[in-house]
Amino acid sequence: MGQRAVPKREPVKRKESGSLLPKGLRERLMVSFSLMSVVPLLVLGYVTANYVFPHMGVAPDLSLVVCLAIGIACLGFLVARSLVLPVVRLASQVKAAAEGELKGEFEVKGSDEIGTLSAALNQLTDKVRENMGQLRVYGEQTKHLNLEINRRMLTLSHLLQVSNLITQSAKVEEIISFILEKLTQIEGAELNCFLEVTGDPNLFLVRAIRGVDGLEAEALLNNAKLAAPWFQKALQKGQALVIDEKNPLPQADPFVRERMGMTNAVCQPLLSMGHGIGWLICANRKPDFTFTEDSLELLRIFAKQLAIAIENDLLTRRTEELKLVDELTGLYNAGYMRSRLEEEVRRAVRYHRPCSLVVFSLDDFQQFEDLYGGLAGEEILRQVADLLKGAVSEVDRVGRLGAEEFALILPERNKREAIELGEEIRARIEKRQFTHGPQRLSHSMTASVGLSENPLDGSTGEELLGKAMEAVRSAKHKTIQEKKP
């Protein structure tokens, strides 16, 4: 392929200058040099050649010529001085400007090159002063911007800490306390509190409070339930309430001013699954105060995180309630046993059939754990659970009610049958040789038994359970009295 021809660039022609000096300054320097040196020398040479040597006695003429030469030299000196002094003065002013002294102005005299230079330097210093003023403004803006960036980074750090607490399944009280503590860093925050909904739609519970002194906090917490009907309407709409100089809210004044002792407040609703669960409030006493958009946005973010934490806690508790099996023993847990007992009692009442409940409580179990250790105690509980499971039928239910308490739900069995089964299991427990790993424990275990039957001892599950527990406590007391010397 052929190469593309590149056009040659014409050399840039530079304008020739007759001298390195500007025209006006050059002429003045030439005149000054001539007057101070060349002209006086020529005059003295001419006078010496024509008058001094030929006429050695013409003193007046010689004096006149010499005076004329001296006058011409002085005139040259004055011309040179008129050039040098402005340059020296201009140089000192330029030096002061270079050292940062920009308040004065360069003196402009005449329209020659020195005057033009002075005017140009004045324009330059004016521009420098303007730029320095802008730099100071930019410096202040940068300072405020850095402070805002640091504040936002600190806020982001707090939000990440809250997220970590939620992720690590921290207690909801700990998360609430952390959020209320960090909200004190919001501009104008003097009091932060969390109000929780109650069964009464017009009452709210003060669950936590931060940012006020001890007496004020105690007064608010003592009045734990606060009446605020207008809060409920706003909560149903999920609407934030801002009360400050620009946003007065007359119906909120009695609550904010009298109950909370504040003048301004931001009330951010907490929503979970589409329902209002409470309020996050940030308040202060400052006069003529208005909350910034940044503060409102920050409060909204913290409110969302707090709502997530409360929702997670609620779901966790519901999950715990839905668990059916005790992790240690493999038996049904207390929640399941209570609900199952209630179902069996209702069925028994409906069909006029018996239903019995047997409760076992291991005697001196705490002393056994103190003697052999917690691991041995857990092993004993598992062995007792296995014994109970092997003693009942498929329709019966075996569960763990407490630390050392077990229960049997016996559908279709009357109290006499329950007593027989209970005594049989109690005898097995007393005869059982319990072990911990390969070690056989010399300590024997006894159990106290309590029984109840529907409808003799109650018509609900709670009544049967209460009756059986009362019987267990009575049996334990009797056992303790018998063991006393």
C-alpha positions as CSV (number, residue, x, y, z in Angstrom):
1,M,0.0,0.0,0.0
2,G,1.2,3.5,-0.8
3,Q,2.2,5.9,1.9
4,R,0.0,8.9,2.5
5,A,1.8,12.1,1.8
6,V,2.1,14.3,4.9
7,P,2.0,18.0,4.1
8,K,5.0,19.9,5.3
9,R,4.4,22.6,7.9
10,E,5.6,26.0,7.1
11,P,8.1,27.4,9.6
12,V,6.7,30.0,11.9
13,K,8.1,33.4,11.0
14,R,9.1,35.4,14.0
15,K,8.7,39.1,13.9
16,E,12.2,40.7,13.9
17,S,12.8,43.4,16.4
18,G,15.3,46.2,16.0
19,S,16.2,46.1,19.7
20,L,15.7,44.1,22.9
21,L,14.3,47.3,24.5
22,P,10.9,48.8,23.7
23,K,11.0,51.9,21.5
24,G,10.3,54.6,24.0
25,L,12.6,53.2,26.7
26,R,15.3,52.6,24.1
27,E,15.3,56.2,22.9
28,R,15.4,57.6,26.4
29,L,18.3,55.4,27.3
30,M,20.2,56.4,24.1
31,V,19.6,60.1,24.8
32,S,20.6,59.6,28.4
33,F,23.8,57.8,27.4
34,S,24.6,60.4,24.8
35,L,24.0,63.3,27.2
36,M,26.0,61.7,30.0
37,S,29.0,60.5,28.0
38,V,29.3,61.0,24.2
39,V,28.2,64.7,23.9
40,P,30.3,66.0,26.8
41,L,33.4,64.1,25.5
42,L,33.0,65.5,22.0
43,V,32.5,69.0,23.4
44,L,35.6,68.7,25.6
45,G,37.6,67.3,22.7
46,Y,36.6,70.0,20.4
47,V,37.3,72.8,22.9
48,T,40.7,71.3,23.8
49,A,41.7,71.0,20.2
50,N,40.6,74.4,19.0
51,Y,40.9,76.6,22.0
52,V,43.0,75.2,24.7
53,F,46.1,74.5,22.8
54,P,46.0,77.4,20.3
55,H,44.8,80.0,22.8
56,M,45.9,79.1,26.2
57,G,44.8,82.4,27.6
58,V,41.1,82.4,26.7
59,A,39.8,81.5,30.1
60,P,36.2,82.7,29.8
61,D,35.5,80.8,26.7
62,L,37.0,77.7,28.2
63,S,34.9,78.1,31.4
64,L,31.8,78.5,29.4
65,V,32.4,75.3,27.4
66,V,33.2,73.3,30.6
67,C,30.0,74.5,32.3
68,L,28.1,73.6,29.2
69,A,29.5,70.1,29.2
70,I,28.8,69.7,32.9
71,G,25.2,71.0,32.3
72,I,24.7,68.5,29.5
73,A,26.0,65.7,31.8
74,C,23.7,66.7,34.6
75,L,20.8,66.7,32.1
76,G,21.7,63.2,31.1
77,F,21.9,62.2,34.8
78,L,18.4,63.5,35.3
79,V,17.1,61.6,32.3
80,A,18.7,58.4,33.6
81,R,17.3,59.0,37.0
82,S,13.8,59.4,35.6
83,L,14.3,55.9,34.2
84,V,16.0,54.2,37.1
85,L,13.9,55.4,40.0
86,P,10.5,54.1,38.7
87,V,12.2,50.8,37.8
88,V,13.6,50.5,41.4
89,R,10.3,51.4,43.0
90,L,8.5,49.0,40.7
91,A,11.0,46.3,41.6
92,S,10.5,46.8,45.4
93,Q,6.7,46.7,44.9
94,V,7.0,43.5,42.8
95,K,9.1,41.9,45.5
96,A,6.6,42.8,48.2
97,A,3.8,41.3,46.1
98,A,5.9,38.2,45.6
99,E,6.1,37.9,49.4
100,G,2.3,38.0,49.7
101,E,1.7,41.7,50.3
102,L,-1.1,42.3,47.8
103,K,-3.0,45.1,49.6
104,G,-1.3,48.0,47.9
105,E,-1.3,49.0,44.3
106,F,1.5,49.8,41.8
107,E,1.9,53.5,41.1
108,V,1.1,54.4,37.5
109,K,2.8,57.5,36.1
110,G,2.8,58.3,32.5
111,S,1.9,56.1,29.5
112,D,5.3,54.8,28.8
113,E,6.4,51.2,29.2
114,I,6.9,51.5,33.0
115,G,3.4,52.9,33.3
116,T,2.0,50.1,31.1
117,L,3.9,47.5,33.2
118,S,2.6,49.0,36.5
119,A,-1.0,48.9,35.1
120,A,-0.5,45.3,34.0
121,L,0.9,44.4,37.5
122,N,-2.1,46.1,39.1
123,Q,-4.5,43.9,37.0
124,L,-2.4,40.8,37.8
125,T,-2.5,41.5,41.6
126,D,-6.3,42.2,41.4
127,K,-6.7,38.9,39.7
128,V,-4.5,37.2,42.3
129,R,-6.5,38.8,45.1
130,E,-9.7,37.6,43.5
131,N,-8.4,34.1,43.1
132,M,-7.2,34.0,46.7
133,G,-10.6,35.1,47.9
134,Q,-12.2,32.3,45.8
135,L,-9.6,29.9,47.3
136,R,-10.6,30.9,50.8
137,V,-14.2,30.4,49.9
138,Y,-13.4,27.0,48.4
139,G,-11.4,26.2,51.5
140,E,-14.3,26.9,53.7
141,Q,-16.6,24.9,51.5
142,T,-14.1,22.0,51.4
143,K,-13.9,22.1,55.2
144,H,-17.6,21.9,55.6
145,L,-17.7,19.2,52.9
146,N,-15.1,17.2,54.8
147,L,-17.0,17.5,58.0
148,E,-20.2,16.4,56.2
149,I,-18.3,13.4,54.7
150,N,-16.9,12.4,58.1
151,R,-20.4,12.7,59.6
152,R,-21.9,10.6,56.9
153,M,-19.1,8.0,57.2
154,L,-19.7,7.9,61.0
155,T,-23.4,7.5,60.4
156,L,-22.7,4.7,57.8
157,S,-20.5,3.0,60.4
158,H,-23.4,3.1,63.0
159,L,-25.8,1.7,60.4
160,L,-23.4,-1.1,59.6
161,Q,-23.0,-1.9,63.3
162,V,-26.8,-2.1,63.6
163,S,-26.9,-4.4,60.6
164,N,-24.2,-6.6,62.2
165,L,-26.2,-6.7,65.5
166,I,-29.3,-7.8,63.5
167,T,-27.3,-10.4,61.5
168,Q,-25.8,-11.8,64.7
169,S,-29.3,-12.2,66.2
170,A,-28.5,-9.8,69.1
171,K,-31.2,-9.2,71.6
172,V,-33.8,-6.6,70.4
173,E,-33.3,-4.6,73.7
174,E,-29.6,-4.3,72.9
175,I,-30.4,-3.1,69.3
176,I,-32.9,-0.5,70.6
177,S,-30.5,0.8,73.1
178,F,-27.7,1.1,70.5
179,I,-29.9,3.0,68.0
180,L,-31.3,5.4,70.6
181,E,-27.7,6.1,71.8
182,K,-26.5,6.8,68.3
183,L,-29.4,9.0,67.5
184,T,-28.1,11.5,70.0
185,Q,-25.5,12.5,67.3
186,I,-28.3,13.8,65.1
187,E,-28.4,17.5,64.9
188,G,-30.6,18.9,67.6
189,A,-31.3,15.5,69.4
190,E,-31.8,15.9,73.1
191,L,-34.3,13.1,73.7
192,N,-34.7,9.8,71.8
193,C,-37.4,7.2,72.7
194,F,-39.2,4.2,71.4
195,L,-42.9,3.9,71.8
196,E,-44.5,0.5,71.3
197,V,-48.1,-0.2,70.4
198,T,-50.3,-1.9,73.1
199,G,-53.7,-3.6,73.0
200,D,-55.4,-0.3,73.4
201,P,-55.1,1.6,70.0
202,N,-54.9,5.0,71.9
203,L,-52.1,4.0,74.3
204,F,-48.4,3.6,73.6
205,L,-45.8,1.9,75.8
206,V,-42.5,3.8,76.5
207,R,-40.2,0.8,75.9
208,A,-36.8,2.7,76.0
209,I,-35.6,6.3,76.3
210,R,-32.2,8.0,76.0
211,G,-30.8,11.5,76.0
212,V,-32.4,13.1,79.1
213,D,-31.3,13.1,82.7
214,G,-32.2,10.4,85.2
215,L,-35.2,12.2,86.8
216,E,-36.9,13.0,83.5
217,A,-36.3,9.5,82.1
218,E,-37.7,8.0,85.3
219,A,-40.8,10.3,85.1
220,L,-41.5,9.2,81.5
221,L,-40.9,5.5,82.3
222,N,-43.1,5.6,85.4
223,N,-45.9,6.8,83.1
224,A,-45.1,3.8,80.9
225,K,-48.3,4.1,78.9
226,L,-48.9,7.4,77.1
227,A,-52.3,8.3,75.6
228,A,-52.0,9.8,72.1
229,P,-55.0,9.1,69.9
230,W,-53.7,11.3,67.0
231,F,-50.6,9.0,67.0
232,Q,-52.7,6.0,66.1
233,K,-54.2,7.8,63.1
234,A,-50.8,8.8,61.8
235,L,-49.5,5.3,62.5
236,Q,-52.2,3.7,60.4
237,K,-51.2,5.9,57.5
238,G,-47.5,5.2,58.1
239,Q,-47.0,9.0,58.1
240,A,-44.0,10.7,59.8
241,L,-44.7,13.6,62.0
242,V,-42.4,16.6,62.0
243,I,-43.0,19.2,64.7
244,D,-40.7,22.3,64.6
245,E,-40.7,26.0,63.7
246,K,-41.8,25.4,60.1
247,N,-44.2,22.5,60.9
248,P,-46.4,23.3,63.9
249,L,-48.8,20.5,65.0
250,P,-51.3,21.8,67.5
251,Q,-52.7,18.4,68.5
252,A,-49.2,17.2,69.3
253,D,-48.3,20.1,71.6
254,P,-49.7,18.7,74.8
255,F,-47.9,15.4,74.3
256,V,-44.5,16.9,73.1
257,R,-44.4,19.9,75.5
258,E,-46.2,18.6,78.6
259,R,-45.4,14.9,78.7
260,M,-42.0,15.0,77.0
261,G,-40.9,18.5,78.0
262,M,-39.7,19.2,74.5
263,T,-40.4,21.9,71.9
264,N,-39.5,20.1,68.6
265,A,-39.8,16.5,67.6
266,V,-39.6,14.1,64.7
267,C,-41.9,11.0,65.1
268,Q,-41.0,8.3,62.7
269,P,-43.4,5.3,62.4
270,L,-42.1,1.7,62.6
271,L,-43.9,-0.6,60.2
272,S,-43.6,-4.4,60.2
273,M,-45.5,-6.5,57.6
274,G,-47.6,-3.5,56.7
275,H,-48.7,-2.9,60.3
276,G,-47.6,-0.1,62.7
277,I,-45.7,-1.4,65.6
278,G,-44.5,1.8,67.3
279,W,-42.8,5.2,67.0
280,L,-39.1,6.3,67.0
281,I,-39.0,9.8,68.4
282,C,-36.2,12.4,68.3
283,A,-36.9,15.7,70.1
284,N,-35.2,18.8,71.6
285,R,-36.0,22.1,73.4
286,K,-34.3,24.5,71.0
287,P,-36.2,27.7,70.1
288,D,-36.8,28.6,66.4
289,F,-35.4,25.2,65.3
290,T,-36.0,23.3,62.1
291,F,-34.9,19.8,61.4
292,T,-32.7,19.3,58.3
293,E,-33.5,16.9,55.5
294,D,-30.4,14.9,56.4
295,S,-31.6,14.4,59.9
296,L,-35.0,13.3,58.8
297,E,-33.5,10.9,56.3
298,L,-31.1,9.5,58.9
299,L,-34.0,9.0,61.3
300,R,-36.0,7.2,58.6
301,I,-33.1,4.8,58.0
302,F,-32.7,4.0,61.7
303,A,-36.4,3.5,62.0
304,K,-36.4,0.9,59.2
305,Q,-33.5,-0.9,60.8
306,L,-35.2,-0.9,64.2
307,A,-38.4,-2.2,62.6
308,I,-36.4,-5.0,61.0
309,A,-34.8,-5.9,64.3
310,I,-38.2,-6.0,66.1
311,E,-39.7,-8.1,63.2
312,N,-36.8,-10.5,63.4
313,D,-37.3,-10.9,67.1
314,L,-41.0,-11.5,66.7
315,L,-40.3,-14.1,64.0
316,T,-37.7,-15.8,66.2
317,R,-40.1,-16.0,69.1
318,R,-42.8,-17.4,66.9
319,T,-40.3,-19.9,65.5
320,E,-39.4,-21.0,69.0
321,E,-43.0,-21.4,69.8
322,L,-43.5,-23.5,66.8
323,K,-40.7,-25.9,67.7
324,L,-42.2,-29.2,68.9
325,V,-39.2,-31.1,70.2
326,D,-36.9,-30.4,73.2
327,E,-33.3,-30.4,71.9
328,L,-31.8,-32.2,74.9
329,T,-34.1,-35.1,75.4
330,G,-35.9,-35.5,72.1
331,L,-39.3,-35.3,73.9
332,Y,-42.0,-32.8,73.1
333,N,-41.4,-29.4,74.5
334,A,-43.5,-27.5,77.0
335,G,-45.3,-25.4,74.4
336,Y,-46.4,-28.4,72.5
337,M,-47.5,-30.3,75.6
338,R,-49.7,-27.4,76.8
339,S,-51.4,-27.0,73.4
340,R,-51.8,-30.8,73.0
341,L,-53.2,-31.1,76.5
342,E,-55.8,-28.4,75.7
343,E,-56.8,-30.2,72.5
344,E,-57.1,-33.6,74.3
345,V,-59.2,-32.1,77.1
346,R,-61.6,-30.4,74.7
347,R,-62.0,-33.7,72.8
348,A,-62.5,-35.6,76.1
349,V,-65.2,-33.1,77.2
350,R,-66.9,-33.3,73.8
351,Y,-67.1,-37.1,73.7
352,H,-67.4,-37.6,77.5
353,R,-64.2,-39.6,77.6
354,P,-61.4,-39.5,80.3
355,C,-58.1,-37.8,79.9
356,S,-55.3,-37.9,82.5
357,L,-52.1,-36.0,83.0
358,V,-49.1,-37.3,84.9
359,V,-46.2,-35.0,85.9
360,F,-42.8,-36.3,87.2
361,S,-40.2,-34.1,88.9
362,L,-36.7,-35.5,89.7
363,D,-35.8,-35.1,93.4
364,D,-32.6,-33.4,94.4
365,F,-31.6,-33.0,90.8
366,Q,-29.7,-29.7,91.5
367,Q,-27.6,-31.4,94.2
368,F,-26.9,-34.2,91.7
369,E,-25.6,-31.7,89.1
370,D,-23.5,-30.0,91.8
371,L,-22.0,-33.4,92.7
372,Y,-21.4,-34.9,89.2
373,G,-21.5,-31.8,86.9
374,G,-23.8,-30.4,84.2
375,L,-22.8,-33.0,81.6
376,A,-23.8,-35.9,83.9
377,G,-27.1,-34.1,84.6
378,E,-27.9,-33.8,80.9
379,E,-27.1,-37.5,80.5
380,I,-29.5,-38.4,83.3
381,L,-32.3,-36.4,81.7
382,R,-31.8,-38.2,78.4
383,Q,-31.9,-41.6,80.1
384,V,-35.1,-40.6,82.0
385,A,-36.6,-39.5,78.7
386,D,-35.8,-42.9,77.1
387,L,-37.4,-44.6,80.1
388,L,-40.6,-42.6,79.8
389,K,-40.9,-43.1,76.0
390,G,-40.6,-46.9,76.6
391,A,-43.4,-46.9,79.1
392,V,-46.3,-45.4,77.1
393,S,-48.4,-46.3,74.1
394,E,-48.5,-44.7,70.7
395,V,-51.5,-42.5,71.5
396,D,-49.9,-41.1,74.7
397,R,-47.6,-38.0,74.6
398,V,-44.4,-37.6,76.6
399,G,-42.8,-34.2,77.0
400,R,-40.4,-32.1,79.1
401,L,-42.0,-29.2,81.0
402,G,-39.0,-27.7,82.8
403,A,-35.4,-28.3,83.9
404,E,-36.2,-31.6,85.7
405,E,-39.9,-32.0,85.1
406,F,-41.6,-34.4,82.6
407,A,-45.3,-35.0,81.7
408,L,-47.4,-37.7,80.2
409,I,-50.7,-37.0,78.4
410,L,-52.8,-40.1,78.7
411,P,-56.0,-40.0,76.5
412,E,-58.7,-42.5,77.2
413,R,-57.1,-43.3,80.7
414,N,-58.8,-42.5,83.9
415,K,-57.1,-41.5,87.1
416,R,-56.8,-45.0,88.5
417,E,-55.0,-46.1,85.3
418,A,-52.8,-43.0,85.4
419,I,-51.9,-43.7,89.1
420,E,-50.8,-47.3,88.2
421,L,-48.7,-46.1,85.3
422,G,-47.2,-43.3,87.3
423,E,-46.2,-45.5,90.2
424,E,-44.7,-48.0,87.8
425,I,-42.5,-45.4,86.1
426,R,-41.5,-43.9,89.5
427,A,-40.4,-47.4,90.6
428,R,-38.4,-47.8,87.4
429,I,-36.6,-44.5,88.0
430,E,-35.7,-45.4,91.5
431,K,-34.3,-48.9,90.4
432,R,-32.5,-47.5,87.4
433,Q,-28.7,-47.6,87.4
434,F,-27.8,-44.4,85.7
435,T,-24.5,-44.0,83.9
436,H,-22.3,-41.2,82.6
437,G,-20.3,-42.5,79.7
438,P,-18.6,-45.7,80.9
439,Q,-19.0,-44.7,84.5
440,R,-21.8,-46.2,86.6
441,L,-23.2,-43.6,89.0
442,S,-23.7,-44.7,92.6
443,H,-26.2,-42.0,93.3
444,S,-29.8,-43.2,92.9
445,M,-32.5,-41.0,91.5
446,T,-36.0,-40.6,92.9
447,A,-39.0,-38.7,91.4
448,S,-42.2,-37.0,92.8
449,V,-45.4,-37.7,90.9
450,G,-48.5,-35.6,90.5
451,L,-51.7,-36.6,88.7
452,S,-55.0,-35.0,87.5
453,E,-57.9,-36.2,85.4
454,N,-60.6,-34.5,83.4
455,P,-63.3,-33.6,84.5
456,L,-62.6,-34.4,88.1
457,D,-59.7,-32.0,88.5
458,G,-60.5,-29.5,85.8
459,S,-62.2,-28.9,82.5
460,T,-59.3,-27.2,80.7
461,G,-55.7,-28.0,80.1
462,E,-54.4,-25.2,82.3
463,E,-56.6,-26.5,85.2
464,L,-55.3,-30.1,84.8
465,L,-51.7,-28.9,84.6
466,G,-52.1,-26.6,87.7
467,K,-53.7,-29.5,89.7
468,A,-50.9,-31.9,88.7
469,M,-48.1,-29.4,89.5
470,E,-49.7,-28.8,92.9
471,A,-49.7,-32.5,93.6
472,V,-46.0,-32.7,92.6
473,R,-45.1,-29.9,95.0
474,S,-46.9,-31.6,97.8
475,A,-45.1,-34.9,97.1
476,K,-41.7,-33.1,97.0
477,H,-42.4,-31.5,100.3
478,K,-43.4,-34.8,101.8
479,T,-40.2,-36.4,100.5
480,I,-38.1,-33.6,102.0
481,Q,-39.8,-34.1,105.4
482,E,-39.2,-37.8,105.3
483,K,-35.5,-37.3,104.5
484,K,-35.0,-35.1,107.5
485,P,-33.4,-36.9,110.5
